[in-house]
């Protein structure tokens, strides 16, 4: 199962670092474009892999129907921090019979369908797979079973996330595989870096 974490694209609530440079409205448009790029890549795995959206809603966007293609299965994110939200989402996946589950967000739209397939292949041999991000976090995590302890004791939203997670994996004697390193899009320079190497409809031209 593939778990795609997404938020309602409300100006001021998404891409807040980017918004300091671009303004809240443009940052929200960029977020929408990133989410659509990611879900199109994720859709390349269907129907062999179930796609579920872990969604943080708002009154204006109560469901993820603003995405293209429109995901048909979604559930509400639950938890005080990312670790709790990941535990809840993975728990839901395995409760629904998933033999392996991979979670991604929209911060790394350069993530390809081929890399997602590689993640699932690695999970046939490893307990955990991680996609390292240049900022010290990770853009992808996959599990062959639920391991709640690996989400505890992590300083979320810091450059220590990946190293602390690897420490938890080693402490739990869990095998793991690493995917190619990508970069998260948090600033205007990050977005321009992505746009210089990838082609997609410009969010500023969207209605």
C-alpha positions as CSV (number, residue, x, y, z in Angstrom):
1,X,0.0,0.0,0.0
2,X,1.2,3.5,-0.8
3,X,0.3,6.2,1.7
4,X,0.4,9.8,0.4
5,X,0.4,12.5,3.1
6,X,-1.3,15.7,2.0
7,X,-2.8,18.9,3.5
8,X,-5.6,21.1,2.4
9,X,-3.9,23.8,0.2
10,X,-4.9,26.7,2.4
11,X,-2.7,29.8,2.0
12,X,-0.8,30.3,5.2
13,X,-1.1,26.7,6.3
14,X,1.1,25.0,3.7
15,X,4.7,25.7,2.6
16,X,5.1,28.5,5.3
17,X,8.9,28.8,4.7
18,X,8.3,29.3,1.0
19,X,5.5,31.7,1.6
20,X,8.0,34.1,3.3
21,X,9.5,34.6,-0.2
22,X,6.6,34.1,-2.5
23,X,3.6,35.2,-0.5
24,X,1.0,32.8,1.0
25,X,-1.2,32.5,-2.1
26,X,1.6,31.6,-4.5
27,X,3.1,29.2,-2.0
28,X,-0.3,27.4,-1.8
29,X,-0.5,27.2,-5.6
30,X,3.0,25.7,-5.7
31,X,2.0,23.2,-3.0
32,X,-1.0,22.2,-5.1
33,X,1.2,21.6,-8.1
34,X,3.7,19.6,-6.1
35,X,0.9,17.4,-4.7
36,X,-0.5,16.8,-8.1
37,X,2.9,15.8,-9.5
38,X,3.5,13.4,-6.7
39,X,0.1,11.8,-6.9
40,X,0.5,11.3,-10.7
41,X,3.8,9.5,-10.0
42,X,2.1,7.4,-7.3
43,X,-0.8,6.6,-9.7
44,X,1.7,4.8,-11.9
45,X,1.8,2.0,-9.4
46,X,-1.9,1.3,-9.5
47,X,-3.7,-1.1,-9.7
48,X,-1.0,-3.4,-8.4
49,X,-0.5,-1.1,-5.3
50,X,-3.4,0.4,-3.3
51,X,-3.1,4.2,-3.0
52,X,-4.5,5.9,0.1
53,X,-4.3,9.6,1.0
54,X,-3.6,10.5,4.7
55,X,-5.3,13.9,4.6
56,X,-5.3,17.0,6.8
57,X,-8.5,18.8,5.8
58,X,-10.0,22.2,6.1
59,X,-13.6,23.6,5.7
60,X,-12.7,24.8,2.2
61,X,-11.0,21.6,1.3
62,X,-12.8,18.8,3.2
63,X,-11.4,16.1,0.9
64,X,-8.6,15.7,-1.6
65,X,-10.7,16.1,-4.7
66,X,-8.7,19.2,-5.7
67,X,-5.9,16.8,-6.7
68,X,-5.6,15.5,-10.2
69,X,-6.1,12.6,-10.6
70,X,-8.7,12.5,-7.9
71,X,-7.8,9.9,-5.2
72,X,-10.8,7.8,-4.3
73,X,-9.5,6.5,-0.9
74,X,-8.5,8.8,1.9
75,X,-8.6,9.0,5.7
76,X,-7.9,11.8,8.2
77,X,-4.4,12.2,9.7
78,X,-4.3,11.7,13.4
79,X,-1.5,12.6,15.8
80,X,0.2,15.5,17.5
81,X,3.4,15.3,15.5
82,X,4.6,13.5,12.4
83,X,5.7,10.5,14.3
84,X,2.2,9.9,15.6
85,X,0.6,10.5,12.2
86,X,3.0,8.0,10.6
87,X,2.3,5.4,13.2
88,X,-1.5,5.9,12.8
89,X,-1.3,5.7,9.0
90,X,1.0,2.6,8.9
91,X,-1.2,1.0,11.5
92,X,-4.3,1.6,9.3
93,X,-2.5,0.1,6.3
94,X,-1.5,-3.1,8.0
95,X,-4.9,-3.4,9.6
96,X,-6.3,-3.4,6.0
97,X,-4.1,-6.3,5.1
98,X,-1.1,-4.5,3.5
99,X,2.0,-6.8,3.2
100,X,4.2,-3.7,2.9
101,X,3.5,0.0,3.0
102,X,5.3,3.1,1.8
103,X,4.6,6.6,3.0
104,X,5.5,9.8,1.0
105,X,4.6,13.5,1.1
106,X,4.6,16.2,-1.5
107,X,7.9,17.9,-0.5
108,X,9.9,16.0,-3.1
109,X,8.0,16.1,-6.5
110,X,11.1,14.8,-8.3
111,X,10.3,11.4,-6.8
112,X,9.7,9.1,-9.7
113,X,7.5,6.1,-10.1
114,X,10.6,4.0,-10.7
115,X,12.0,5.0,-7.3
116,X,8.7,4.1,-5.7
117,X,8.8,0.6,-7.3
118,X,12.4,0.2,-6.1
119,X,11.1,1.0,-2.5
120,X,8.6,-1.8,-2.7
121,X,11.2,-4.2,-4.1
122,X,13.6,-3.4,-1.2
123,X,10.8,-4.2,1.3
124,X,10.8,-7.8,0.0
125,X,14.3,-8.1,1.5
126,X,14.5,-5.4,4.2
127,X,12.3,-4.4,7.2
128,X,12.5,-0.7,6.4
129,X,13.3,1.5,3.4
130,X,14.2,5.2,3.7
131,X,14.6,7.9,1.1
132,X,17.1,10.4,2.5
133,X,16.6,14.1,2.0
134,X,19.5,16.6,1.7
135,X,18.3,18.5,4.7
136,X,18.8,15.5,7.1
137,X,15.2,14.2,7.0
138,X,13.6,11.7,4.7
139,X,11.1,12.0,1.8
140,X,10.0,8.4,2.0
141,X,9.7,5.6,4.5
142,X,8.5,2.1,3.9
143,X,7.8,-0.8,6.4
144,X,7.2,-4.5,6.0
145,X,5.4,-4.5,9.4
146,X,4.5,-1.8,11.9
147,X,7.4,-0.8,14.2
148,X,6.1,1.9,16.5
149,X,9.4,2.5,18.3
150,X,11.1,3.9,15.2
151,X,8.9,7.0,15.4
152,X,9.7,7.8,19.0
153,X,12.5,10.0,20.2
154,X,12.8,11.8,16.9
155,X,13.4,15.5,16.7
156,X,10.9,16.1,13.9
157,X,11.6,19.0,11.4
158,X,15.3,19.1,12.2
159,X,18.4,17.9,10.4
160,X,18.7,15.0,12.9
161,X,15.6,13.1,11.7
162,X,17.4,10.6,9.4
163,X,20.3,9.9,11.8
164,X,17.9,9.4,14.8
165,X,15.7,7.1,12.8
166,X,18.7,5.0,11.7
167,X,19.8,4.8,15.4
168,X,16.3,3.4,16.3
169,X,16.5,0.9,13.4
170,X,19.9,-0.4,14.6
171,X,18.7,-0.5,18.2
172,X,15.8,-2.6,17.1
173,X,18.0,-4.9,15.0
174,X,15.9,-4.0,11.9
175,X,17.4,-4.3,8.4
176,X,17.0,-1.3,6.1
177,X,17.7,-0.1,2.6
178,X,18.4,3.4,1.3
179,X,17.1,5.1,-1.8
180,X,18.8,7.9,-3.7
181,X,19.0,11.2,-1.9
182,X,16.6,14.0,-3.0
183,X,15.9,17.5,-1.8
184,X,12.8,18.9,-0.2
185,X,11.3,22.0,-1.6
186,X,11.1,24.5,1.2
187,X,12.4,27.7,-0.4
188,X,12.1,29.5,-3.7
189,X,15.6,28.4,-4.6
190,X,14.5,24.8,-4.1
191,X,11.5,25.3,-6.3
192,X,13.6,27.0,-9.0
193,X,16.1,24.1,-8.8
194,X,13.2,21.6,-9.4
195,X,11.7,23.7,-12.2
196,X,15.1,23.9,-14.0
197,X,15.3,20.2,-14.4
198,X,11.6,19.1,-14.6
199,X,8.8,20.3,-16.8
200,X,5.2,20.6,-15.6
201,X,2.4,23.2,-15.8
202,X,3.4,26.4,-14.0
203,X,1.2,26.8,-10.8
204,X,1.1,30.6,-11.4
205,X,-0.9,30.0,-14.6
206,X,-3.5,27.8,-12.8
207,X,-7.0,29.4,-12.5
